[in-house]
Amino acid sequence: MKLPLAFGLVSLLAAVVVGAVATDFTAYLGDDPTTCNNYHVMDAVHENWFHAGHHASATCNDCHTPHEFIPKYVVKAINGFNHVSAFTLGRIPEAIRAKERSRRVVQANCIRCHGETASSIADGQMNSGRVCFECHRQAAHGPRGISLLPYQDKAH
């Protein structure tokens, strides 16, 4: 009875290791924006970020994940599972929109970096129910529609 269990566990471990190596899993643990651009659906988002104002000061994780160690990797795991599921099942939305939990993370990171400026806006009513990127949508990813293909620098 112990031999089949041991064989099953070794097989599972081998499958996990092969999967991690084949997908370059460890790259997703870092902060390199090109990793976020591994899927073609992110081409325009990545390129727009590359040409926008935040390119020099912020990577994807600076805005899209918490900065505390454990919450950062919990969010990365949840988002990674959602992304892999969508790509595997072919359920990629036409327009990628942030879920409410992602909106809260991005808003917290806007305030983390720009809190002093934000506190002076609207008499300091930062908890008005609106998020920074409702008005400043172009700040991190530039104007929409700059390009749909990588390395094009012109509007359509």
Protein Blocks (a to p, Z undefined) as FASTA:
>chain_A
ZZmmmmmmmmmmmmmmmmmmmnommmmmmmbfklmmmpmklmmmmmmmmmmmklmmocfk
lmmpcfbfklmmmmmmmmmmmmmmmmmnopacfbacddfklmmmmmmmmmmmmmmmmmmg
ghhpaknopafklmmmmmmnopehkbmcehiabdZZ
